[in-house]
Amino acid sequence: MNRSILSKLTAILAIVFGLITLRSGGMTLFIEETRAAAGDIVLFVLWSNFILGFAYIVAGAGIFLDKSWAKNLSLAIAGITLLTYAAFWIHITLGGSFIIKTVKVMAIRSFIWVAIAFRTVWASKTKGYN
């Protein structure tokens, strides 16, 4: 597949993922009925993901526009996501309440952002960015 097409698809994935994250996170955070229906949410995970949703969109735009800074932002998003997931596992280990959906969604979110970060680093090396 053409590298440019792969970069554009990566960018679209990041932007769509960001929009979905903002919608679902915002509804859960700010609409009481949605929050009640969500069950045992872990607020620090929800807030982290919601705030990162904005960064997903910015990173996606940077990837789409072939900006060198998108690599660093993607790496930061992947790192923060993994740190949030680790903190979530500590929360579970210490007996904190949670729903299994959060475990699954955080695994998917972590995989996606590590893959996007890997892709942006690889793309930047082929273009000669530092």
Order of alpha helices (4+ residues) and beta strands (2+ residues): alpha-alpha-alpha-alpha-alpha
